Amino acid sequence: MGAVVGGAVLLAALVGCADRQDGARFGGAPHPAPPPDSAEAAPQPIPGHPTPPAGGVVLPAVQVDAAALPDGHPRLVWTGDEGRTVGVYGQEGGCGRVRADLLKQTDSVIRIGLVETIPTTGPCTMDLRFPPLSVQLDDPLEQRTVLLERRTVGPPP
């Protein structure tokens, strides 16, 4: 009789585990949040042959110092707003988000930092995105050189 009762308890436990509610995994833990909606992201350029967004004027390569960028990172730089806006493509992946920081403006150089922030230590997708970014200058770019740098911040400890 004890074996029958023990078997019934085990069967009830297994049936209870199999009866999951939507949004929960076995054991009751919720599913992790889905990755950000890809519909939010801008269309992605091909890294080897990028083009500027509509209205952007491509800067000559001799006016761009992108030596600090990793291989495969687009090096295209463009201007807009009569030279007061400088645009570049960032590179981000998975949970990371990239931004462009205007680090320095002199009579000869505009220094732009591309900063990718990785906010989590959890699982992330293995995709690369190249969003268009821009910085606003105090004065038109004219013949100044654009110096591009890149760094990664995070994940937090």
N, C-alpha and C positions, 0 to 999 in steps of 0.2 A: 504494500500500500504506500509506503514511504517513497519508493522509487517512482510510483505513478504521480504522486504529488510533486516530487522534485522535477519530474519531466514536464509536468503541466506548468510549473513556475518558469522553467527554462524556455518553454515554448512561448509563454506570455511575454517574456522579456525580449525574445527574438522578434516577435510580431510587433511589439512596441517600437523597437529600433527600426523596423522596416517601414513603419508608418511615419514618414518624414513630412514636415510641413514645407511649403515652398519657401525658399530663401535660407534653409538650414541644411547643414551637412549632417551625416551620422554623428551622434553624440550631442546634437543640438547647437553646434557652433555655426554662426552665420557664414555664408560665403563671403570671400573678400570682395571689396568694391571692384567693379569692372574698370578697365582702363578708361581714360578720358575719351569722349566721343571723337572719333577721327573727323567727323563733320566740322568740328570747331577749327581744325588746323587748316592753314592756308594751303593751296596747291603746292606740291613739292617740286622744286626744280631738279633737274638732273645735275649732280655735282660736277661733272666734266664739262657741261655746256649750259650753264645758267644764263638766264636773261633777267634784266631788271623788271620790276613791276611796271605797269602802265604809267607813262609819264616820266620814268627815271631815265637819266642821261648817264651812260656808262663812262666811268673815269678811265683814262688811259692807264695801262698796266705800269708804266714808268712812274706814275704818281701814287702807286700803292706799294707799301712794304708789308707783305703778308708772310714773311719768313718764319714768324713764330707760330703760325697755324699748322696743325697736323696735316699729314698727307691726306688727300681726299676731301679736305674742307674747301668749299667754294671760295675763290679769291676775288670774285666780282664785287666791285664797289661802284655805286652810282650816286648821283646827286638829284635833288629836286628842289622846289621852292626857290628857284634862282640861285642855287648853290648854298642855301642856308640849311638844307637837310642833306645828311650823308647816310646812305643806306648800304647794308651788307646782309649777307645770309648768315644766320647763326647755324649751329649744329647742336641738336639735342637728341636724346634717345630715352626710351623707356619712360620712367617717371620724371626724368629731368626736364627742366625748363631753362631756356637761354634768354638772356637779355643783353642789350648793348649799353655800355656805360661810356659816356664821354669823359675821358680821364685827363686830357690836357688839350689846350688850344694855344698855339703860339703863332708867330708870324710865318713860320715855316712848316710846322707839323700839327696835325690833328691826331691824337692818340685815342683809339677806341678799344675798350676791353670787352670781349665777348665772354660773359660769365654764365656757366651752366650750373644751376642749383639742383642738387639731387636730394629731395626732402625725406627719403625713406630708406630703410634698410630691408624692406620687404620685397616680395617678388615684383618685377616690372617686365614689361614687354621688351623684346629685343629688336626694336625698330629704330631707324634714324630718320629724323625730320630736319628740314632746312628752312625754318621760318624767316621771312624778310624782317629785318630790324632797322631802326633808324635812330639817329641822334640829331639834335638841333644845335646849330652853331650860332655864335654871337654875330659873326660876319660871314659873308659868302666864302666858300672854299677857295676859289680861284686856283692859284698854282701850288697851294700847299700840299704836302705829302700826307697821305692817310696811313698811319701805322696801326696795324691790327695785332692784338694780343688775345690770348685765350686762357681761361682758367676754369677749374671745376671746384665747386663748394659743396660740402656735405658728403655723405649723409650725417645728420647729427649723431653724437655719441650715444 
